[in-house]
Amino acid sequence: MTEPKIDIADLRREYTRGGLRRADLTPEPLALFERWLEQACEARLADPTAMCVATVDQHGQPYQRMVLLKHFDGAGMVFYTNLGSRKAEHLAHNARISLHFPWHSLERQVMVLGRAERLSVVEVMKYFHSRPKDSQIGAWVSRQSSRISARGVLEGKFLELKQKFLHGEVPLPSFWGGYRVVIDTMEFWQGGEHRLHDRFIYQRQDGGWAIDRLAP
């Protein structure tokens, strides 16, 4: 392997967009998350609801992938997936999960630790039928994480099913569902000058939230 042309060890910049002080915090973390998400949307970030979802397989190997957050409330954060996917297989063995929102241009990150619970069929069906029809068909086409010989296999299956469901409703696949992440911990990170970043961690405790500042 040749030496890289860019010396990445020297790539750095100052974080100057502002700080995060205790006075800015809310009593519970989802209110602050909602405020930050609204600001990410107002800033027109690409995919502001995109989050890195980390799971661990039965051998202890971590895996990460980007998934879209589809709902959040006091009960937790919701995403949908193929129940035969790698992430779903991992969660069947170990429900512990981590989410990470990388809002780089705002110099912010949010990390979530918790446990994933399967959504009810009623919840899944309600969301599935709110999706665009092509997205519903796409859910039928892909056996997520399985090996395929070529992209043409997917495209051919998609056209076949699009014709099949041309004039009718697309049924909910039995292998498609969702998860609610019940939050145990949320950490908010705001970049600061001279690498003196602001970090606050919320940890669920006795029916409420303990809040601590962390060293950067």
MARBA-3410 file (N, C-alpha, C, O; in Angstrom, 1 decimal):
216
0.8,-1.2,0.0,0.0,0.0,0.0,0.9,1.2,0.0,1.8,1.3,0.8 ~ 0.6,2.2,-0.9,1.3,3.4,-0.9,0.9,4.4,0.2,-0.1,4.2,0.8 ~ 1.8,5.3,0.5,1.5,6.3,1.5,0.4,7.2,1.1,0.4,7.6,-0.1 ~ -0.6,7.5,1.9,-1.7,8.4,1.6,-1.1,9.8,1.2,-0.1,10.3,1.8 ~ -1.8,10.5,0.2,-1.3,11.8,-0.2,-1.7,12.9,0.8,-1.1,14.0,0.8
-2.7,12.6,1.6,-3.1,13.6,2.6,-2.7,13.2,4.0,-2.9,12.0,4.4 ~ -2.0,14.1,4.7,-1.6,13.8,6.1,-2.8,14.1,7.0,-3.0,15.2,7.5 ~ -3.6,13.0,7.3,-4.9,13.2,8.1,-4.6,13.6,9.5,-5.5,14.1,10.2 ~ -3.4,13.3,10.0,-3.1,13.7,11.4,-3.1,15.2,11.6,-3.3,15.6,12.7 ~ -2.9,16.0,10.5,-2.9,17.4,10.7,-4.3,18.1,10.3,-4.4,19.3,10.3
-5.3,17.2,10.0,-6.6,17.8,9.7,-7.4,18.1,11.0,-7.7,17.2,11.7 ~ -7.6,19.4,11.2,-8.4,19.8,12.4,-8.9,21.2,12.1,-8.5,21.9,11.2 ~ -9.9,21.5,12.9,-10.5,22.9,12.8,-11.0,23.2,14.2,-11.2,22.4,15.1 ~ -11.2,24.5,14.4,-11.8,25.0,15.7,-13.3,24.9,15.6,-13.9,25.1,14.5 ~ -13.9,24.6,16.7,-15.4,24.6,16.8,-15.8,25.9,17.5,-15.5,26.1,18.6
-16.6,26.7,16.7,-16.8,28.0,17.2,-18.3,28.4,17.1,-18.6,29.6,17.3 ~ -19.2,27.5,16.9,-20.6,27.8,16.7,-21.3,28.1,18.0,-22.4,28.6,18.0 ~ -20.7,27.8,19.2,-21.4,28.2,20.4,-21.2,27.1,21.4,-20.8,26.0,21.1 ~ -21.6,27.3,22.7,-21.4,26.3,23.7,-22.8,25.8,24.2,-23.8,26.2,23.7 ~ -22.7,24.9,25.2,-23.9,24.3,25.8,-23.7,24.5,27.3,-22.7,23.9,27.9
-24.5,25.2,27.9,-24.4,25.5,29.4,-25.6,24.8,30.1,-26.6,24.4,29.5 ~ -25.4,24.6,31.4,-26.4,24.0,32.2,-27.7,24.7,32.1,-28.8,24.1,32.2 ~ -27.7,26.0,32.0,-28.9,26.8,31.8,-29.7,26.5,30.6,-30.9,26.8,30.5 ~ -29.0,25.9,29.6,-29.7,25.5,28.3,-30.4,24.2,28.4,-31.2,23.9,27.5 ~ -30.1,23.4,29.4,-30.7,22.1,29.5,-32.1,22.1,29.9,-32.6,23.0,30.5
-32.8,21.0,29.6,-34.2,20.8,29.9,-34.2,19.7,31.0,-33.3,18.9,31.1 ~ -35.3,19.6,31.8,-35.3,18.6,32.9,-35.2,17.1,32.4,-34.7,16.3,33.1 ~ -35.7,16.9,31.2,-35.6,15.5,30.6,-35.0,15.6,29.2,-35.2,16.7,28.6 ~ -34.3,14.6,28.7,-33.5,14.8,27.5,-34.3,14.9,26.2,-33.8,15.6,25.3 ~ -35.4,14.4,26.1,-36.1,14.4,24.8,-36.6,15.8,24.4,-36.7,16.1,23.2
-36.8,16.7,25.4,-37.2,18.0,25.1,-36.0,18.8,24.5,-36.2,19.6,23.6 ~ -34.8,18.5,25.0,-33.6,19.1,24.4,-33.3,18.5,23.0,-32.9,19.2,22.1 ~ -33.5,17.2,22.9,-33.3,16.6,21.6,-34.3,17.2,20.6,-33.9,17.4,19.4 ~ -35.5,17.4,21.0,-36.5,18.0,20.0,-36.1,19.3,19.6,-36.2,19.7,18.4 ~ -35.6,20.1,20.5,-35.1,21.5,20.2,-33.9,21.4,19.2,-33.9,22.1,18.2
-33.0,20.5,19.4,-31.8,20.4,18.6,-32.3,19.8,17.2,-31.7,20.3,16.2 ~ -33.2,18.9,17.2,-33.7,18.3,15.9,-34.4,19.4,15.1,-34.2,19.5,13.9 ~ -35.2,20.2,15.7,-35.8,21.3,15.0,-34.8,22.3,14.4,-35.0,22.8,13.3 ~ -33.7,22.6,15.1,-32.7,23.4,14.6,-31.9,22.8,13.5,-31.5,23.5,12.6 ~ -31.7,21.5,13.5,-31.1,20.8,12.4,-32.0,20.8,11.2,-31.4,21.0,10.1
-33.3,20.7,11.4,-34.2,20.8,10.2,-34.2,22.3,9.7,-34.1,22.5,8.4 ~ -34.2,23.3,10.5,-34.2,24.7,10.1,-32.9,25.0,9.4,-32.9,25.8,8.5 ~ -31.8,24.3,9.8,-30.5,24.6,9.1,-30.4,23.8,7.8,-29.4,23.9,7.1 ~ -31.5,23.1,7.4,-31.5,22.3,6.2,-30.4,21.3,6.1,-29.8,21.1,5.0 ~ -30.1,20.6,7.2,-29.1,19.5,7.1,-29.6,18.4,6.3,-30.8,18.1,6.3
-28.8,17.7,5.5,-29.2,16.6,4.8,-29.5,15.4,5.8,-28.7,15.1,6.7 ~ -30.7,14.9,5.6,-31.1,13.7,6.5,-30.9,14.0,8.0,-30.2,13.3,8.6 ~ -31.6,15.0,8.5,-31.4,15.3,10.0,-31.8,14.2,10.9,-31.4,14.2,12.0 ~ -32.7,13.3,10.4,-33.2,12.2,11.3,-32.3,11.0,11.1,-32.6,9.9,11.7 ~ -31.3,11.1,10.3,-30.4,9.9,10.1,-29.6,9.6,11.4,-29.0,10.6,12.0
-29.5,8.4,11.8,-28.8,8.0,13.0,-28.0,6.8,12.8,-28.5,5.9,12.1 ~ -26.9,6.7,13.4,-26.0,5.5,13.3,-26.6,4.5,14.4,-26.6,4.9,15.6 ~ -27.0,3.3,14.0,-27.5,2.3,14.9,-26.5,1.3,15.1,-26.0,0.6,14.2 ~ -26.1,1.1,16.4,-25.1,0.1,16.7,-25.7,-1.1,17.5,-26.4,-0.9,18.5 ~ -25.4,-2.3,17.0,-25.8,-3.5,17.7,-24.6,-4.5,17.8,-23.6,-4.2,17.2
-24.8,-5.5,18.5,-23.7,-6.5,18.8,-24.1,-7.9,18.5,-25.2,-8.3,19.0 ~ -23.4,-8.7,17.7,-23.8,-10.0,17.4,-23.5,-11.0,18.6,-22.9,-10.5,19.6 ~ -23.8,-12.2,18.4,-23.7,-13.2,19.5,-22.2,-13.5,19.9,-21.9,-14.1,20.9 ~ -21.3,-13.0,19.0,-19.8,-13.2,19.3,-19.2,-12.0,19.9,-18.0,-11.9,20.2 ~ -20.0,-10.9,20.1,-19.5,-9.7,20.7,-19.0,-8.7,19.7,-18.4,-7.7,20.1
-19.2,-9.0,18.4,-18.7,-8.1,17.3,-19.7,-7.0,17.1,-20.9,-7.2,16.8 ~ -19.3,-5.7,17.3,-20.2,-4.6,17.0,-20.4,-4.3,15.5,-19.5,-4.6,14.7 ~ -21.6,-3.9,15.2,-21.9,-3.5,13.8,-22.7,-2.1,13.9,-23.4,-1.8,14.8 ~ -22.5,-1.3,12.8,-23.1,0.0,12.7,-23.7,0.2,11.3,-23.2,-0.3,10.4 ~ -24.8,0.9,11.3,-25.4,1.3,10.0,-26.3,2.5,10.2,-26.7,2.8,11.3
-26.5,3.3,9.1,-27.4,4.5,9.2,-28.8,4.1,9.0,-29.1,3.4,8.0 ~ -29.7,4.6,9.9,-31.1,4.3,9.8,-31.9,5.6,10.1,-31.3,6.5,10.8 ~ -33.1,5.8,9.6,-33.8,7.0,9.8,-34.7,6.8,11.1,-35.5,5.9,11.2 ~ -34.6,7.8,11.9,-35.6,7.9,13.1,-36.9,8.3,12.5,-37.1,9.2,11.7 ~ -38.0,7.6,12.9,-39.3,7.8,12.4,-40.3,8.4,13.4,-41.4,8.9,13.0
-40.0,8.3,14.7,-40.9,8.8,15.7,-40.2,8.9,17.0,-39.3,8.0,17.2 ~ -40.5,9.8,17.9,-40.0,9.8,19.2,-41.0,10.4,20.2,-41.7,11.4,19.8 ~ -41.1,9.9,21.4,-42.0,10.5,22.4,-41.4,10.0,23.7,-40.3,9.5,23.8 ~ -42.2,10.2,24.8,-41.7,9.8,26.1,-41.4,8.4,26.3,-40.7,8.0,27.2 ~ -42.0,7.5,25.4,-41.8,6.1,25.5,-40.5,5.7,24.8,-39.9,4.6,25.1
-39.9,6.5,23.9,-38.7,6.2,23.3,-38.6,6.6,21.8,-39.4,7.4,21.4 ~ -37.6,6.1,21.1,-37.3,6.4,19.7,-37.6,5.2,18.8,-37.3,4.1,19.2 ~ -38.2,5.5,17.7,-38.7,4.4,16.8,-38.1,4.4,15.5,-37.8,5.4,14.9 ~ -37.7,3.2,15.0,-37.3,3.0,13.7,-37.8,1.6,13.1,-38.3,0.8,13.9 ~ -37.8,1.5,11.8,-38.4,0.3,11.2,-37.3,-0.4,10.3,-36.4,0.2,9.9
-37.5,-1.7,10.2,-36.5,-2.5,9.5,-37.1,-3.9,9.1,-38.2,-4.3,9.5 ~ -36.4,-4.6,8.2,-36.7,-6.0,7.9,-36.4,-6.9,9.1,-35.3,-6.7,9.6 ~ -37.3,-7.7,9.5,-37.0,-8.5,10.7,-36.1,-9.7,10.5,-35.7,-10.4,11.4 ~ -35.7,-9.9,9.2,-34.7,-10.8,8.9,-33.3,-10.2,8.7,-32.4,-10.9,8.4 ~ -33.2,-8.9,9.0,-31.9,-8.2,8.8,-30.9,-8.6,9.8,-31.3,-9.2,10.9
-29.7,-8.2,9.6,-28.6,-8.5,10.5,-28.9,-7.8,11.9,-28.7,-8.4,12.9 ~ -29.4,-6.5,11.8,-29.6,-5.8,13.1,-30.7,-6.5,13.9,-30.6,-6.5,15.1 ~ -31.8,-7.0,13.2,-32.9,-7.6,13.9,-32.4,-9.0,14.5,-32.8,-9.3,15.6 ~ -31.5,-9.7,13.8,-31.0,-10.9,14.4,-30.1,-10.6,15.6,-30.2,-11.3,16.6 ~ -29.4,-9.5,15.6,-28.6,-9.1,16.8,-29.5,-8.8,17.9,-29.2,-9.2,19.1
-30.5,-8.0,17.7,-31.4,-7.6,18.8,-32.2,-8.7,19.4,-32.6,-8.7,20.5 ~ -32.4,-9.8,18.6,-33.0,-11.0,19.2,-32.2,-11.7,20.2,-32.7,-12.3,21.1 ~ -30.9,-11.5,20.1,-29.9,-12.1,21.1,-29.6,-11.1,22.2,-29.3,-11.5,23.3 ~ -29.5,-9.8,21.8,-29.1,-8.8,22.7,-29.8,-7.5,22.4,-29.5,-6.9,21.4 ~ -30.7,-7.1,23.2,-31.6,-6.0,23.0,-30.9,-4.7,23.3,-31.5,-3.6,23.0
-29.7,-4.7,23.8,-29.0,-3.4,24.1,-28.6,-2.8,22.7,-28.1,-3.5,21.8 ~ -28.7,-1.5,22.7,-28.5,-0.8,21.4,-28.0,0.6,21.7,-28.2,1.2,22.7 ~ -27.3,1.2,20.7,-26.8,2.6,20.8,-27.2,3.3,19.5,-27.1,2.7,18.4 ~ -27.6,4.5,19.6,-28.0,5.4,18.5,-27.1,6.6,18.6,-26.7,7.1,19.7 ~ -26.7,7.2,17.4,-25.8,8.3,17.4,-26.3,9.3,16.2,-26.4,8.8,15.1
-26.5,10.5,16.6,-26.9,11.5,15.6,-25.8,12.4,15.3,-25.3,13.2,16.2 ~ -25.2,12.4,14.1,-24.0,13.2,13.8,-24.3,14.5,13.1,-24.2,14.5,11.8 ~ -24.6,15.5,13.8,-25.0,16.8,13.2,-23.7,17.7,13.1,-23.6,18.7,13.8 ~ -22.8,17.3,12.1,-21.5,17.9,12.0,-21.5,19.4,11.8,-20.8,20.1,12.4 ~ -22.3,19.8,10.8,-22.3,21.2,10.5,-22.8,22.1,11.6,-22.5,23.3,11.6
-23.5,21.6,12.6,-23.9,22.4,13.8,-22.9,22.1,14.9,-23.1,22.6,16.0 ~ -21.9,21.3,14.6,-20.9,20.9,15.7,-21.6,20.3,16.9,-21.3,20.6,18.0 ~ -22.5,19.4,16.6,-23.3,18.7,17.6,-23.3,17.2,17.4,-23.3,16.8,16.2 ~ -23.4,16.5,18.5,-23.7,15.0,18.4,-24.6,14.7,19.6,-24.6,15.4,20.6 ~ -25.5,13.7,19.3,-26.3,13.2,20.4,-26.1,11.7,20.4,-26.2,11.0,19.3
-25.9,11.1,21.5,-25.7,9.6,21.7,-26.8,9.1,22.6,-27.1,9.7,23.6 ~ -27.4,8.0,22.2,-28.4,7.3,23.0,-28.0,5.9,23.3,-27.6,5.2,22.5 ~ -28.2,5.5,24.6,-28.0,4.1,25.0,-29.4,3.6,25.5,-30.1,4.3,26.2 ~ -29.7,2.4,25.2,-31.0,1.9,25.7,-31.2,0.4,25.3,-30.2,-0.3,24.9 ~ -32.5,0.0,25.3,-32.8,-1.3,24.9,-34.0,-1.3,23.9,-34.9,-0.4,24.0
-33.9,-2.2,22.9,-34.9,-2.2,21.8,-36.0,-3.1,22.1,-35.8,-4.3,22.5 ~ -37.2,-2.7,21.9,-38.4,-3.5,22.0,-39.2,-3.5,20.7,-39.4,-2.5,20.1 ~ -39.7,-4.7,20.3,-40.4,-4.8,19.1,-41.7,-4.1,19.2,-42.4,-4.1,20.2 ~ -42.1,-3.4,18.1,-43.4,-2.7,18.0,-44.5,-3.7,17.7,-44.3,-4.8,17.2 ~ -45.7,-3.4,18.1,-46.9,-4.2,17.8,-47.2,-4.2,16.3,-46.8,-3.3,15.6
-47.9,-5.2,15.9,-48.3,-5.3,14.5,-49.2,-4.0,14.1,-49.0,-3.5,13.0 ~ -50.0,-3.6,15.0,-50.9,-2.5,14.8,-50.0,-1.2,14.5,-50.3,-0.5,13.5 ~ -49.0,-1.0,15.3,-48.1,0.2,15.1,-47.4,0.1,13.8,-47.3,1.1,13.1 ~ -46.9,-1.1,13.5,-46.1,-1.3,12.3,-47.0,-1.1,11.0,-46.6,-0.4,10.1 ~ -48.2,-1.6,11.1,-49.1,-1.5,10.0,-49.5,-0.1,9.7,-49.6,0.3,8.5
-49.8,0.7,10.8,-50.1,2.1,10.6,-49.1,2.8,9.9,-49.3,3.6,9.0 ~ -47.8,2.6,10.3,-46.7,3.3,9.6,-46.5,2.8,8.2,-46.3,3.6,7.3 ~ -46.6,1.5,8.0,-46.3,0.9,6.7,-47.2,1.5,5.6,-46.8,1.8,4.5 ~ -48.5,1.6,6.0,-49.5,2.1,5.0,-49.4,3.6,4.8,-50.1,4.2,4.0 ~ -48.6,4.3,5.6,-48.4,5.7,5.4,-47.2,6.0,4.4,-47.1,7.1,4.0
-46.5,5.0,4.1,-45.3,5.1,3.2,-45.7,5.2,1.8,-46.8,4.8,1.4 ~ -44.9,5.9,0.9,-45.2,5.8,-0.5,-45.3,4.4,-1.0,-44.6,3.5,-0.5 ~ -46.1,4.2,-2.0,-46.4,2.8,-2.5,-45.1,2.1,-2.9,-44.9,0.9,-2.7 ~ -44.2,2.9,-3.6,-43.0,2.2,-4.1,-42.1,1.8,-2.9,-41.4,0.8,-3.0 ~ -42.2,2.5,-1.8,-41.4,2.1,-0.6,-42.0,0.9,0.0,-41.3,0.0,0.5
-43.3,0.8,0.0,-44.0,-0.5,0.5,-43.6,-1.7,-0.4,-43.3,-2.7,0.2 ~ -43.5,-1.5,-1.7,-43.1,-2.6,-2.6,-41.7,-2.9,-2.3,-41.3,-4.1,-2.3 ~ -40.8,-1.9,-2.1,-39.4,-2.1,-1.9,-39.2,-3.0,-0.6,-38.2,-3.8,-0.6 ~ -40.1,-2.9,0.4,-40.0,-3.7,1.6,-40.1,-5.2,1.2,-39.5,-6.0,1.8 ~ -41.0,-5.5,0.2,-41.2,-6.9,-0.2,-40.1,-7.4,-1.0,-39.8,-8.6,-1.0
-39.4,-6.5,-1.7,-38.3,-7.0,-2.7,-37.1,-7.5,-2.0,-36.5,-8.5,-2.4 ~ -36.6,-6.8,-0.9,-35.3,-7.1,-0.4,-35.4,-8.0,0.9,-36.0,-7.7,1.9 ~ -34.6,-9.1,0.8,-34.3,-9.9,2.0,-33.0,-9.3,2.6,-31.9,-9.7,2.3 ~ -33.2,-8.2,3.4,-32.1,-7.4,3.9,-31.0,-8.2,4.4,-31.2,-9.1,5.2 ~ -29.8,-7.9,4.0,-28.5,-8.5,4.5,-28.2,-9.8,3.8,-27.1,-10.3,4.0
-29.1,-10.3,3.0,-28.8,-11.6,2.3,-28.0,-11.3,1.1,-28.0,-10.2,0.6 ~ -27.2,-12.3,0.6,-26.3,-12.1,-0.6,-27.2,-12.3,-1.8,-28.1,-13.1,-1.9 ~ -26.9,-11.4,-2.8,-27.6,-11.4,-4.1,-26.5,-11.4,-5.2,-25.4,-10.9,-5.0 ~ -26.9,-11.9,-6.4,-25.9,-12.0,-7.5,-25.7,-10.7,-8.2,-24.6,-10.5,-8.7 ~ -26.7,-9.9,-8.3,-26.6,-8.6,-9.1,-27.8,-7.7,-8.7,-28.8,-8.2,-8.2
-27.6,-6.4,-9.0,-28.7,-5.5,-8.7,-29.9,-5.8,-9.5,-31.0,-5.5,-9.1 ~ -29.7,-6.3,-10.7,-30.8,-6.6,-11.6,-31.8,-7.5,-11.0,-33.0,-7.5,-11.3 ~ -31.4,-8.4,-10.1,-32.3,-9.3,-9.3,-33.3,-8.4,-8.6,-34.5,-8.7,-8.6 ~ -32.9,-7.4,-7.9,-33.8,-6.5,-7.1,-34.7,-5.8,-8.1,-35.9,-5.7,-7.8 ~ -34.1,-5.2,-9.1,-34.9,-4.4,-10.0,-36.0,-5.2,-10.7,-37.1,-4.7,-10.9
-35.6,-6.4,-11.1,-36.6,-7.3,-11.8,-37.8,-7.6,-10.8,-38.9,-7.6,-11.2 ~ -37.4,-8.0,-9.6,-38.4,-8.3,-8.6,-39.3,-7.1,-8.3,-40.5,-7.2,-8.1 ~ -38.7,-5.9,-8.2,-39.5,-4.7,-7.9,-40.5,-4.4,-9.0,-41.7,-4.1,-8.7 ~ -40.1,-4.6,-10.3,-41.0,-4.4,-11.4,-42.2,-5.4,-11.4,-43.3,-5.1,-11.7 ~ -41.8,-6.6,-11.1,-42.8,-7.7,-11.0,-43.9,-7.4,-10.0,-45.1,-7.5,-10.2
-43.4,-7.0,-8.8,-44.4,-6.7,-7.7,-45.1,-5.4,-7.9,-46.3,-5.2,-7.5 ~ -44.5,-4.4,-8.6,-45.2,-3.2,-8.9,-46.4,-3.5,-9.8,-47.4,-2.9,-9.7 ~ -46.2,-4.4,-10.8,-47.3,-4.8,-11.6,-48.4,-5.5,-10.9,-49.6,-5.3,-11.1 ~ -47.9,-6.4,-10.0,-48.9,-7.2,-9.2,-49.8,-6.3,-8.3,-51.0,-6.6,-8.2 ~ -49.2,-5.3,-7.7,-49.9,-4.4,-6.8,-50.4,-3.1,-7.5,-50.7,-2.2,-6.8
-50.4,-3.1,-8.8,-50.7,-1.9,-9.5,-52.0,-1.3,-9.1,-52.1,0.0,-9.0 ~ -53.1,-2.1,-8.9,-54.4,-1.5,-8.7,-54.9,-1.9,-7.3,-56.1,-1.7,-6.9 ~ -54.0,-2.4,-6.4,-54.5,-2.9,-5.1,-53.6,-2.4,-4.0,-52.5,-1.8,-4.3 ~ -54.0,-2.6,-2.8,-53.2,-2.2,-1.6,-52.0,-3.2,-1.4,-52.2,-4.4,-1.7 ~ -50.9,-2.7,-1.0,-49.7,-3.5,-0.8,-49.9,-4.1,0.7,-49.9,-3.3,1.6
-49.9,-5.4,0.9,-50.1,-5.9,2.2,-48.8,-5.7,3.0,-47.7,-5.7,2.5 ~ -48.9,-5.7,4.3,-47.8,-5.6,5.2,-47.0,-7.0,5.2,-47.6,-8.0,5.5 ~ -45.7,-7.0,4.9,-45.0,-8.2,4.9,-44.8,-8.8,6.3,-44.7,-8.0,7.3 ~ -44.9,-10.0,6.5,-44.8,-10.6,7.8,-43.4,-10.4,8.4,-43.2,-10.5,9.6 ~ -42.4,-10.2,7.5,-41.0,-10.1,7.9,-40.6,-8.6,8.1,-39.4,-8.4,8.2
-41.5,-7.7,8.1,-41.2,-6.3,8.2,-41.8,-5.7,9.5,-42.9,-6.0,9.8 ~ -41.0,-5.0,10.3,-41.5,-4.5,11.6,-40.7,-3.3,12.0,-40.0,-2.6,11.3 ~ -40.7,-3.1,13.3,-40.0,-1.9,13.9,-39.7,-2.1,15.4,-40.1,-3.1,16.0 ~ -38.9,-1.2,15.9,-38.4,-1.2,17.3,-38.6,0.1,17.9,-38.5,1.2,17.3 ~ -38.9,0.1,19.2,-38.8,1.3,20.0,-37.6,1.2,20.9,-37.5,0.2,21.7
-36.8,2.2,20.9,-35.6,2.2,21.8,-36.0,2.9,23.1,-36.2,4.1,23.1 ~ -36.1,2.1,24.2,-36.4,2.7,25.5,-35.1,3.3,26.0,-34.1,2.6,26.2 ~ -35.0,4.6,26.3,-33.8,5.3,26.6,-33.4,5.1,28.0,-34.2,5.4,28.9 ~ -32.1,4.8,28.2,-31.5,4.8,29.6,-30.6,5.9,29.7,-30.5,6.5,30.8 ~ -29.9,6.3,28.7,-28.9,7.4,28.7,-28.9,8.2,27.4,-29.0,7.6,26.4
-28.8,9.5,27.6,-28.6,10.4,26.4,-27.5,11.4,26.7,-27.4,12.0,27.8 ~ -26.6,11.5,25.8,-25.5,12.4,25.9,-25.5,13.5,24.8,-25.7,13.1,23.6 ~ -25.4,14.7,25.2,-25.4,15.8,24.2,-24.0,16.4,24.2,-23.4,16.8,25.2 ~ -23.5,16.6,23.0,-22.1,17.1,22.7,-22.2,18.3,21.8,-22.7,18.3,20.8 ~ -21.6,19.4,22.3,-21.5,20.6,21.5,-20.0,21.0,21.4,-19.3,21.1,22.4
-19.5,21.2,20.2,-18.1,21.5,20.0,-17.7,22.8,20.6,-18.5,23.8,20.6 ~ -16.5,22.9,21.1,-16.0,24.1,21.7,-14.6,24.5,21.3,-13.9,23.6,20.8 ~ -14.2,25.7,21.4,-12.9,26.2,21.0,-11.8,25.5,21.9,-12.1,25.1,23.0 ~ -10.6,25.3,21.3,-9.5,24.7,21.9,-9.8,23.3,22.4,-9.1,22.8,23.3 ~ -10.7,22.6,21.8,-11.1,21.2,22.1,-11.8,21.2,23.5,-11.8,20.1,24.1
-12.2,22.3,24.0,-12.9,22.3,25.3,-14.4,22.2,25.0,-15.2,23.1,25.2 ~ -14.8,21.0,24.5,-16.2,20.7,24.1,-17.1,20.7,25.4,-16.6,20.4,26.5 ~ -18.4,20.9,25.1,-19.4,20.8,26.2,-20.1,19.5,26.1,-20.6,19.1,25.0 ~ -20.1,18.7,27.1,-20.8,17.4,27.1,-21.7,17.3,28.4,-21.2,17.5,29.5 ~ -22.9,16.9,28.2,-23.8,16.7,29.3,-24.5,15.3,29.1,-24.9,15.0,28.0
-24.6,14.5,30.1,-25.2,13.2,30.1,-26.4,13.1,31.0,-26.3,13.5,32.1 ~ -27.5,12.6,30.4,-28.7,12.3,31.2,-28.8,10.8,31.4,-28.6,10.0,30.5 ~ -29.0,10.4,32.6,-29.1,9.0,33.0,-30.4,8.8,33.8,-30.7,9.5,34.8 ~ -31.2,7.8,33.3,-32.5,7.5,34.0,-32.2,7.1,35.4,-31.4,6.2,35.6 ~ -33.0,7.6,36.4,-32.7,7.3,37.8,-33.9,7.6,38.6,-34.4,8.7,38.7
-34.5,6.5,39.2,-35.6,6.7,40.2,-36.8,7.5,39.6,-37.3,8.3,40.2 ~ -37.1,7.1,38.4,-38.3,7.8,37.7,-38.0,9.1,37.2,-38.9,9.8,36.6 ~ -36.8,9.6,37.3,-36.4,10.9,36.7,-35.1,10.8,36.0,-34.7,9.7,35.5 ~ -34.4,11.9,35.9,-33.1,11.9,35.2,-32.0,12.6,36.0,-32.2,13.7,36.5 ~ -30.9,12.0,36.1,-29.7,12.6,36.7,-28.9,13.2,35.6,-28.7,12.6,34.5
-28.4,14.5,35.8,-27.7,15.2,34.7,-26.3,15.6,35.2,-26.2,16.1,36.3 ~ -25.3,15.2,34.4,-23.9,15.5,34.8,-23.2,16.1,33.6,-23.4,15.7,32.5 ~ -22.3,17.0,33.9,-21.3,17.5,32.9,-20.1,16.5,32.8,-19.6,16.1,33.8 ~ -19.7,16.2,31.6,-18.6,15.4,31.4,-17.4,16.2,30.8,-17.6,17.1,30.1 ~ -16.2,15.8,31.2,-15.0,16.4,30.7,-14.9,16.0,29.2,-15.3,14.9,28.8
-14.4,17.0,28.4,-14.4,16.7,26.9,-13.3,15.6,26.6,-13.1,15.3,25.4
END
